[in-house]
Each structure stands twice: as C-alpha cells, then as structure tokens.
Amino acid sequence: MEFLQIGAALVVGLLVGLAVGWFVQRQITRMRQDDAQKSADAILEQARREAENIRKEAELKVREELFKRREDMDKELESARKELREHERRVQRLEDSTEQKLDLIGKKEKTIESSQRKLNERTEETERRNLELAELESCQNEALQRISGMTQEQARQVLMERVENDLSQEIGERIQQHESRFQEVAEQKARDILATAIQRYAGSHTAETTTSTVDIPSDEMKGRIIGREGRNIRAFEKATGVDVIVDDTPGVVIVSGFDNVRREIARMALTKLITDGRIHPSRIEEVVALTQKEMDEHIKKTGKQAAQEAGVPGLHEKFIELLGRLRFRTSYSQNVLQHSIEVAHLTGMMAEELGLDGPLGRRCGLLHDIGKAADHEMEGGHPQIGADLAKRFRERPEVIHAIGGHHDDVRIDMIYTVLVATADAISAARPGARRETLEKYVRRLEELEALANGFPGVEQAFAIQAGREVRVIADAGRTSDKEAAKICRDIAKAIEEQLTYPGEIRVTVVRETRSVEFAR
C-alpha cells in the first residue's frame, strides 16, 4: 500500500513538474518572441531611417549636379556669346579695312591713269627728239667725213687701233693683276673645300677602314674580356697591337687599328677566345701567337694564288708575302690586290697586242702597287717604295721602271710603264670599281648627257671615258666659235652646280662646218 502511495506521489509530482516546466517554457518562448519582435521593429525603423537618409543624399547630389551643369552651360553660353561678339567685331573691322582699301585702290587707279598719260606724252616727246638727234648726228657724220676724207668705218678702225695701242700695256697689267688675285682666291677656296670635305668624310671613312666588330653571345662576356682590373684587355691589346673598345653597344665588341693585318689577327683571335670561353693573359698570348701563324700562312697562300691567277711565276718570297698583304688594303674602297690582278691581265693583253712580252707586262702590272703593302714601314710614296723593293730583290729594269713611274713620278722612257699606267687608269675607272654601282654609274652618264643636251645650239652630247669627259657636238649653223666657247663654259658651270661626281669632268665642244658637192 505504501508502495502505491509512493508511486502515486511520484506520478503527481511528475505531472506537477511537467506542468510547471511547460508553463516556464511557454513564458520563456513568449519572452523570446517579444524580444524578437522588438528587435525586428528596431531594425525596420533603422532601415527606414537609413533609406530616408539615402534618399535625401541622392536628392541633394542630383540637385548639386543639376546646379553644376547649369553653371557649365551658362559659362559655355557666355563664351559662345563672347566669340560671336569678337567675330562680329573682326568682320566689322574687315569691312572697314576693305572699304579703305577700295578707296585707296580707286585713288591709285586715278594716279596711274594720270601717270600713264604723262608717260605717253613724254614718250612721244622723246621719240620726236630722238628723230631730231638722229638727223643731227647724220648731218654731223657727213660733215666729219667731208672734212677728214674717211668713211665712218675707217674712222672707227683708226680710233680703235689708237685706243688699243694706248691701253695695251695697261690692259696687260690689269689682266696680270686679276689673274694673280684670282689664283690667290682659288687657292684659298680650294683649301677651304678640301678641309671641309676631309672634316665631313673623315669620320665615316676612318670608322669604315680602321675598325672591325666582333659579335659576343651576351653582355656578360664583356666583363670576361675586360678581366679583373682590366688585365685581360690590356694583355690582348699588348699582344695584338690594336685597341679594343667595349662600350654600351649590345652584343658587339669593336677592334680598332690602322694596320688591317693586325686588326684581322685581333678579330680572329678574339673570336676564338670568345668561342673557347677561357680568357686569361696566358691563354690570350697563346691564341694570338697561333692566329699570327695562321695569318702568315693565309697571307702567303693568298699571294701565291694571286701570282698564279695573274700568270706571274718565279716571284720572290717577300713579294709573295706583300701581295698577300695587299688583300687587306683598299684604295677608294677598291681592293688593291684585286686591282693589281686586273692591271696585270690588262697590261699583258695590251703588250701581246703590240707584239711585246706578255708575261713581262703581267709581271709589271701585278707588282705596280706592291709598295702599298709596305708604305707604313718605309718613308716615301708607294711607287718609290715599290721600286726600291724591286731593286733590292733584283727585278728586271722594266719592272722597276713601271713600278716607279706608273704615276708619272719619273720620266717615262719604257713602253711597259705606259701600258701599266693605262691599265691602272682603266681598272680604277671601271664602273663599280670605286664606290659606284653599275646603276649609279649609268645614271650619272645619263645625267651628264641630258644636262649637256639641254643647252641651245647642242645637237648631241656623249659621256665618254667612264664619265670623265663630255663630248658636245654643236650646230654650226646656229652657233659661232664664240658662242661655242660660251656653251662650253656654261655646260661646265652647270655640271659643277647640279651634279655630284668624283675628280673632274672635261667638257669639249666640237663645232665644224661641212660642205658637200658632187662632181657629175
């Protein structure tokens, strides 16, 4: 029984606890709902206030933007009005100026008309007086002729002879004075022209003929070429005798020197060192010595090939070496060795045509510029140096004379010297040999002929001797001897002013009269 009472009490207590718990839970839920409702109401209120603020700010910005645009439009409108008023003022001033100019033109027209009338009256008066003077002069001449017993032409001739006799001494002195003054001025102008030409051309020519470039894989190689504290570059310059320029130019090192052979040795040695990668003083000396040996062999091989190509056997070993060195010399951009081979062939052919010794002619032609290979080692011009070398190595007198006299440095008394000088001029004047392509050469000849043909009285014009002479045929029926001389001078002056050419151009005007009859 007690057990049932305890169980009932437990059930009742449980129910009471459940009821109390449900009530408490409900109260808590109600309180949470109230708090959530309050929070929601507060959030909504804050959102409404923020939306209102945003709306007000947007309205304010729109108003400011409208106000600003209105101000800009007012400014643009005011500027347009000012420009319009300025334009109206300019138009007004232009109209006023036009009216003034029209009035001035009208006044000038009236003045011109008045001046024209006066001029016509004076012209008529002058003509009338000229007629009177002519009549008086005629009467005076007739009276003078009656008094002197000579005609007008005879009197003029006597007067001219007397004046010429009186003034011949003075004219000669004046001519000498003018010639002396002209010569001084010409010499001074020639010096100025040469100095200007040298100054303008020396830079590009020196850079072209005294420098070589060596490509490097990267700019890091420049530091290796210079070496620590510059020891590598100093060792290289000492071994080769050239200057090495390492600047900011990317991928390139410049080798500079006046001796073409040394410069080529330096270029080849530096290329080998860059390819090998081992760059230090002992390696530099080793590579330069090896390259020097290779260059000596290459020079001898080149000299032998040139002698074989020209058909000149039995040359001294020194001449073989000097011929190989000519491979690295240029004259007016023309390779001297190739030029010597051309001269050898031309001289040999001309000698054979004249019934002379062809091999001797080729020998003279091949060796005529041999002094250019040693002119940096000996004093004097290359003809004299070459002649001295030929004497030292016991060449024939014809060869020695041709070498020393092909530039008229000595009196020419051997036929082979004349042939060498002729072949030398032909090779140098060959189109394209010296800084001229064939197209440029042909264009220069066409310009010469066209310029000469443009003068009145010229029938035909021919550019000959590789453009060094212009032969002009003048119309004998339209020109006299004096006019032909003037045409010649005018053509030469026009060539100087309008064309660019090397050396000088000789202008020759030919005028002749031909009479043809047939005997039947």
Legacy VTK file of the C-alpha trace (Angstrom):
# vtk DataFile Version 3.0
C-alpha trace
ASCII
DATASET POLYDATA
POINTS 520 float
0.000 0.000 0.000
2.814 2.268 0.803
4.339 1.354 -2.483
1.203 2.522 -4.320
1.143 5.753 -2.353
4.728 6.433 -3.190
4.075 5.707 -6.863
1.030 7.984 -6.861
3.019 10.707 -5.218
5.729 10.324 -7.811
3.196 10.488 -10.639
1.607 13.570 -9.146
4.979 15.172 -8.653
5.935 14.324 -12.190
2.755 15.828 -13.560
3.203 18.910 -11.457
6.809 19.192 -12.689
5.699 18.783 -16.248
3.056 21.432 -15.827
5.500 23.786 -14.202
8.101 23.088 -16.921
5.546 23.626 -19.687
4.460 26.873 -18.120
8.034 28.060 -17.686
8.903 27.058 -21.286
5.913 28.909 -22.584
6.846 32.009 -20.657
10.411 31.844 -21.975
9.133 31.365 -25.549
6.766 34.300 -25.134
9.581 36.471 -23.812
11.831 35.472 -26.759
9.070 36.273 -29.233
8.596 39.662 -27.612
12.364 40.348 -27.807
12.498 39.222 -31.453
9.543 41.426 -32.282
11.224 44.389 -30.626
14.488 43.706 -32.493
12.657 43.391 -35.760
10.796 46.629 -35.122
14.097 48.362 -34.261
15.803 47.014 -37.413
12.896 48.110 -39.595
12.941 51.537 -38.006
16.706 51.851 -38.578
16.325 50.683 -42.199
13.570 53.241 -42.755
15.799 55.982 -41.312
18.793 54.903 -43.493
16.601 54.705 -46.606
15.317 58.167 -45.848
18.894 59.451 -45.440
19.990 57.802 -48.707
17.007 59.333 -50.499
17.815 62.752 -49.141
21.504 62.427 -50.070
20.576 61.295 -53.602
18.235 64.238 -53.999
20.978 66.553 -52.750
23.530 65.105 -55.212
21.065 65.373 -58.086
20.400 68.980 -57.190
24.141 69.730 -56.985
24.750 68.025 -60.341
21.925 69.967 -61.959
23.268 73.183 -60.488
26.783 72.410 -61.717
25.559 71.555 -65.221
23.546 74.742 -65.273
26.656 76.728 -64.352
28.703 74.954 -67.071
26.035 75.626 -69.647
25.909 79.271 -68.579
29.698 79.516 -68.942
29.666 77.846 -72.395
26.843 80.110 -73.470
28.721 83.187 -72.259
31.893 82.014 -74.057
29.947 81.438 -77.268
28.456 84.894 -76.940
31.908 86.411 -76.464
33.260 84.562 -79.530
30.265 85.694 -81.542
30.785 89.303 -80.475
34.543 89.032 -81.271
33.751 87.545 -84.676
31.289 90.358 -85.351
33.977 92.910 -84.394
36.524 91.218 -86.732
34.006 91.184 -89.571
33.295 94.825 -88.946
36.995 95.697 -88.941
37.480 93.662 -92.129
34.641 95.500 -93.807
36.093 98.841 -92.752
39.556 97.798 -93.989
38.098 96.585 -97.287
36.318 99.883 -97.815
39.545 101.764 -97.078
41.495 99.562 -99.492
38.863 100.056 -102.185
39.100 103.799 -101.724
42.908 103.592 -101.850
42.770 101.409 -104.992
40.471 103.913 -106.631
42.885 106.733 -105.823
45.841 104.711 -107.121
43.986 103.902 -110.342
43.387 107.582 -110.902
47.061 108.314 -110.154
48.158 105.562 -112.543
45.904 106.858 -115.289
47.348 110.328 -114.838
50.918 108.954 -114.816
50.201 106.873 -117.927
49.005 109.942 -119.780
52.102 111.859 -118.762
54.316 108.890 -119.722
52.709 108.653 -123.145
53.261 112.360 -123.675
56.916 112.067 -122.610
57.397 109.008 -124.840
56.082 110.895 -127.824
58.318 113.844 -126.980
61.328 111.524 -126.576
60.693 109.833 -129.907
60.409 113.198 -131.584
63.683 114.341 -130.038
65.400 111.040 -130.959
64.423 111.592 -134.570
65.831 115.098 -134.434
69.048 113.829 -132.833
69.397 111.119 -135.437
69.065 113.711 -138.199
71.606 115.950 -136.498
74.010 113.018 -135.976
73.675 112.045 -139.621
74.441 115.605 -140.711
77.448 115.767 -138.356
78.812 112.436 -139.623
78.518 113.623 -143.223
80.312 116.836 -142.324
83.075 114.927 -140.487
83.537 112.574 -143.424
83.876 115.512 -145.824
86.388 117.210 -143.532
88.507 114.092 -142.721
88.239 112.389 -146.064
87.452 108.987 -144.324
84.311 106.953 -144.018
82.715 106.230 -140.657
84.053 102.659 -140.616
87.575 103.832 -141.429
87.445 106.447 -138.676
86.221 103.854 -136.166
89.031 101.492 -137.144
91.674 104.213 -136.724
90.253 105.238 -133.359
90.116 101.647 -132.115
93.723 100.995 -133.159
94.883 104.152 -131.402
92.967 103.295 -128.221
94.228 99.706 -128.325
97.838 100.852 -128.704
97.457 103.329 -125.850
95.791 100.852 -123.496
97.540 97.576 -124.405
100.130 97.992 -121.646
97.515 98.912 -119.059
95.242 96.040 -120.147
98.110 93.562 -119.803
98.909 94.821 -116.309
95.263 94.613 -115.274
94.980 91.089 -116.660
98.051 90.016 -114.692
96.686 91.641 -111.526
93.318 89.925 -111.927
94.938 86.563 -112.690
97.128 86.838 -109.605
94.169 87.793 -107.434
92.006 85.023 -108.888
94.775 82.485 -108.280
95.066 83.511 -104.628
91.306 83.346 -104.142
91.128 79.990 -105.941
93.891 78.500 -103.799
92.212 79.699 -100.608
88.832 78.351 -101.696
90.442 75.054 -102.685
91.979 74.755 -99.217
88.619 75.521 -97.597
86.807 72.991 -99.790
89.385 70.281 -99.090
89.307 70.967 -95.362
85.500 70.825 -95.321
85.426 67.618 -97.362
88.015 65.962 -95.118
86.148 67.042 -91.998
82.808 65.697 -93.287
84.134 62.460 -94.750
86.972 61.543 -92.384
84.740 60.227 -89.602
82.786 57.678 -91.636
85.822 56.712 -93.729
88.020 56.203 -90.641
85.357 54.133 -88.900
84.900 52.032 -92.029
88.577 51.356 -92.734
90.059 51.141 -89.230
87.523 49.183 -87.152
86.155 45.641 -87.080
83.290 44.290 -84.990
83.180 41.005 -83.086
79.838 39.534 -82.043
79.527 38.207 -78.488
76.858 35.807 -77.176
75.874 38.032 -74.229
76.870 41.223 -72.473
78.249 39.110 -69.604
81.115 38.210 -71.948
82.250 41.873 -71.931
83.249 41.573 -68.290
85.250 38.438 -69.032
87.006 40.164 -71.927
87.971 43.088 -69.691
89.036 40.814 -66.827
89.782 41.671 -63.245
91.008 45.272 -63.096
91.340 45.191 -66.906
94.202 42.695 -67.057
92.680 40.618 -69.894
92.018 43.530 -72.227
95.465 45.034 -71.528
97.129 41.701 -72.291
95.132 41.364 -75.530
95.942 44.897 -76.722
99.632 44.399 -75.922
99.769 41.096 -77.805
97.901 42.296 -80.911
98.874 45.979 -81.107
95.278 47.172 -81.553
92.686 48.890 -79.362
89.645 47.012 -78.048
86.580 49.153 -77.412
83.967 47.735 -75.027
81.053 50.142 -74.740
77.293 50.025 -74.140
76.528 48.663 -77.621
74.721 45.354 -77.007
76.205 42.146 -78.441
79.269 43.778 -80.067
82.915 44.472 -79.222
84.909 46.805 -81.526
88.519 46.198 -82.597
90.256 49.386 -83.811
93.607 49.773 -85.585
95.164 51.284 -88.712
97.063 48.114 -89.675
94.497 45.934 -91.460
96.509 42.740 -90.942
96.889 43.287 -87.208
93.241 44.180 -86.919
92.222 40.996 -88.727
94.522 38.916 -86.468
92.953 40.562 -83.405
89.443 39.919 -84.691
90.154 36.240 -85.385
91.917 35.765 -82.018
89.114 37.437 -80.072
86.532 35.293 -81.871
88.452 32.159 -80.895
88.733 33.267 -77.250
85.000 34.017 -77.066
84.172 30.617 -78.580
86.589 28.809 -76.252
85.453 30.699 -73.157
88.856 30.547 -71.433
90.045 34.161 -71.303
93.135 34.959 -69.260
96.540 36.515 -70.122
98.439 33.289 -70.806
95.624 31.900 -72.951
95.410 35.221 -74.817
99.121 35.116 -75.710
98.792 31.515 -76.860
95.775 32.188 -79.079
97.260 35.374 -80.566
100.511 33.572 -81.427
98.568 30.737 -83.054
96.419 33.203 -85.004
99.511 35.122 -86.116
100.953 31.930 -87.519
97.689 31.112 -89.295
97.534 34.645 -90.716
101.105 34.398 -92.049
100.211 31.149 -93.783
96.987 32.685 -95.120
98.894 35.713 -96.456
101.420 33.519 -98.264
98.645 31.343 -99.659
96.752 34.417 -100.879
99.902 35.833 -102.505
100.625 32.542 -104.297
97.035 32.326 -105.539
97.237 35.913 -106.845
100.504 35.194 -108.667
99.005 32.045 -110.197
95.829 33.870 -111.201
97.832 36.648 -112.867
100.190 34.148 -114.536
103.375 35.539 -112.966
105.688 32.711 -111.790
109.049 32.928 -110.032
108.299 35.781 -107.634
110.487 36.331 -104.583
109.053 35.084 -101.271
108.941 38.662 -99.955
106.854 39.715 -102.947
104.514 36.755 -102.312
104.033 37.938 -98.730
103.492 41.567 -99.788
100.939 40.505 -102.400
99.047 38.625 -99.687
99.075 41.740 -97.521
97.516 43.738 -100.369
94.417 41.587 -99.812
93.788 43.700 -96.716
94.376 47.093 -98.372
91.794 49.219 -100.157
92.096 52.308 -102.325
88.918 54.356 -102.673
87.033 51.204 -101.485
88.678 49.130 -104.288
90.629 46.088 -103.071
94.281 46.680 -104.036
95.110 43.010 -104.669
92.133 42.534 -106.978
93.043 45.827 -108.677
96.648 44.608 -109.188
95.421 41.354 -110.764
93.174 43.335 -113.137
96.086 45.608 -114.099
98.293 42.554 -114.700
95.772 40.997 -117.100
95.172 44.281 -118.941
98.875 45.066 -119.260
99.636 41.545 -120.531
96.884 41.689 -123.150
97.970 45.111 -124.422
101.614 44.018 -124.547
100.724 40.926 -126.587
98.608 43.002 -128.962
101.621 45.268 -129.547
103.928 42.315 -130.114
105.744 42.780 -126.789
106.484 40.351 -123.969
103.122 39.450 -122.415
104.470 37.693 -119.258
106.740 40.678 -118.573
103.750 43.014 -118.933
101.726 40.919 -116.467
104.649 40.975 -114.035
104.861 44.779 -114.245
101.107 45.130 -113.748
100.907 42.741 -110.791
103.742 44.450 -108.900
102.925 48.089 -109.767
101.252 48.788 -106.368
103.439 46.463 -104.282
104.730 49.482 -102.344
101.292 49.946 -100.737
101.899 46.796 -98.694
104.990 48.346 -97.074
104.261 52.088 -97.100
103.617 52.031 -93.328
107.110 50.632 -92.732
109.142 52.849 -95.117
109.184 56.543 -95.965
108.039 57.861 -99.330
105.218 57.245 -101.770
104.219 53.740 -102.786
105.810 54.000 -106.310
109.215 54.838 -104.850
108.893 52.218 -102.084
107.873 49.566 -104.614
110.721 50.473 -106.952
113.247 50.245 -104.093
111.913 46.810 -103.131
112.126 45.660 -106.739
115.748 46.808 -106.951
116.568 45.008 -103.688
115.138 41.724 -104.989
116.803 42.083 -108.417
113.756 42.571 -110.644
114.180 43.486 -114.302
114.671 47.185 -115.178
111.318 47.236 -116.998
109.515 46.119 -113.834
111.365 48.626 -111.647
110.611 51.482 -114.038
106.913 50.503 -114.334
106.531 50.405 -110.541
108.226 53.755 -110.006
106.732 55.589 -113.000
103.111 54.461 -113.325
102.000 57.746 -111.652
104.378 59.929 -113.747
106.748 60.340 -110.797
109.710 59.794 -113.139
110.313 60.479 -116.832
108.717 57.659 -118.794
111.053 56.116 -121.344
109.860 52.473 -121.348
106.750 51.206 -123.121
105.742 48.859 -120.273
105.405 51.833 -117.907
102.930 53.459 -120.313
100.949 50.207 -120.525
100.844 49.837 -116.721
99.691 53.450 -116.269
96.976 52.903 -118.866
95.801 49.639 -117.296
95.862 51.274 -113.846
93.576 54.070 -115.046
91.254 51.577 -116.771
90.910 49.406 -113.662
90.264 52.409 -111.422
87.707 53.872 -113.853
85.852 50.587 -114.308
82.153 51.084 -113.434
81.585 49.941 -109.874
85.288 49.628 -109.007
85.396 52.637 -106.739
82.266 53.289 -104.695
79.849 53.222 -107.631
77.362 50.553 -108.628
76.553 49.979 -112.294
73.126 51.598 -111.916
74.608 54.690 -110.275
77.336 54.828 -112.928
74.853 54.617 -115.828
72.573 57.166 -114.164
75.489 59.608 -113.817
76.339 59.241 -117.530
72.685 59.802 -118.471
72.532 62.897 -116.275
75.675 64.282 -117.902
74.321 63.768 -121.424
70.856 65.102 -120.553
72.307 68.242 -118.952
74.518 68.969 -121.981
71.693 68.297 -124.460
69.513 70.866 -122.674
71.573 73.835 -123.918
70.508 75.651 -127.091
72.664 75.008 -130.119
73.690 71.496 -128.987
72.987 68.687 -131.440
74.375 65.717 -129.491
76.316 65.025 -126.289
78.260 61.897 -125.367
79.713 60.977 -121.962
82.989 59.125 -122.560
85.966 57.844 -120.529
83.744 56.497 -117.746
82.102 59.878 -117.311
85.346 61.861 -117.064
84.716 63.727 -120.330
81.643 65.078 -122.101
81.962 65.466 -125.880
79.403 68.001 -127.200
78.558 68.419 -130.900
77.372 71.991 -131.586
75.191 73.028 -134.541
77.500 75.015 -136.805
74.558 76.776 -138.459
73.144 78.107 -135.181
76.331 78.853 -133.270
79.558 80.703 -133.911
83.003 79.976 -132.489
82.489 82.484 -129.682
79.064 81.047 -128.871
80.565 77.540 -128.813
83.142 78.712 -126.251
80.343 80.206 -124.155
78.321 76.975 -124.387
81.369 75.016 -123.216
81.804 77.276 -120.184
78.056 77.211 -119.369
77.924 73.393 -119.512
80.957 73.079 -117.224
79.415 75.545 -114.762
76.072 73.709 -114.829
77.809 70.372 -114.138
79.590 71.913 -111.141
76.353 73.319 -109.731
73.912 70.471 -110.419
75.843 67.167 -110.313
77.953 65.283 -107.781
80.955 63.409 -109.233
84.453 62.264 -108.271
87.518 64.051 -109.641
86.947 66.361 -112.598
84.963 66.237 -115.850
86.383 67.619 -119.084
83.884 69.380 -121.389
84.787 69.501 -125.091
82.557 71.364 -127.580
83.116 70.462 -131.238
81.816 72.802 -133.987
82.561 72.144 -137.629
81.166 73.142 -140.993
80.984 70.652 -143.849
80.405 71.488 -147.485
79.487 68.624 -149.805
79.257 68.779 -153.593
79.053 66.085 -156.259
81.024 66.189 -159.493
78.960 64.644 -162.266
LINES 1 521
520 0 1 2 3 4 5 6 7 8 9 10 11 12 13 14 15 16 17 18 19 20 21 22 23 24 25 26 27 28 29 30 31 32 33 34 35 36 37 38 39 40 41 42 43 44 45 46 47 48 49 50 51 52 53 54 55 56 57 58 59 60 61 62 63 64 65 66 67 68 69 70 71 72 73 74 75 76 77 78 79 80 81 82 83 84 85 86 87 88 89 90 91 92 93 94 95 96 97 98 99 100 101 102 103 104 105 106 107 108 109 110 111 112 113 114 115 116 117 118 119 120 121 122 123 124 125 126 127 128 129 130 131 132 133 134 135 136 137 138 139 140 141 142 143 144 145 146 147 148 149 150 151 152 153 154 155 156 157 158 159 160 161 162 163 164 165 166 167 168 169 170 171 172 173 174 175 176 177 178 179 180 181 182 183 184 185 186 187 188 189 190 191 192 193 194 195 196 197 198 199 200 201 202 203 204 205 206 207 208 209 210 211 212 213 214 215 216 217 218 219 220 221 222 223 224 225 226 227 228 229 230 231 232 233 234 235 236 237 238 239 240 241 242 243 244 245 246 247 248 249 250 251 252 253 254 255 256 257 258 259 260 261 262 263 264 265 266 267 268 269 270 271 272 273 274 275 276 277 278 279 280 281 282 283 284 285 286 287 288 289 290 291 292 293 294 295 296 297 298 299 300 301 302 303 304 305 306 307 308 309 310 311 312 313 314 315 316 317 318 319 320 321 322 323 324 325 326 327 328 329 330 331 332 333 334 335 336 337 338 339 340 341 342 343 344 345 346 347 348 349 350 351 352 353 354 355 356 357 358 359 360 361 362 363 364 365 366 367 368 369 370 371 372 373 374 375 376 377 378 379 380 381 382 383 384 385 386 387 388 389 390 391 392 393 394 395 396 397 398 399 400 401 402 403 404 405 406 407 408 409 410 411 412 413 414 415 416 417 418 419 420 421 422 423 424 425 426 427 428 429 430 431 432 433 434 435 436 437 438 439 440 441 442 443 444 445 446 447 448 449 450 451 452 453 454 455 456 457 458 459 460 461 462 463 464 465 466 467 468 469 470 471 472 473 474 475 476 477 478 479 480 481 482 483 484 485 486 487 488 489 490 491 492 493 494 495 496 497 498 499 500 501 502 503 504 505 506 507 508 509 510 511 512 513 514 515 516 517 518 519
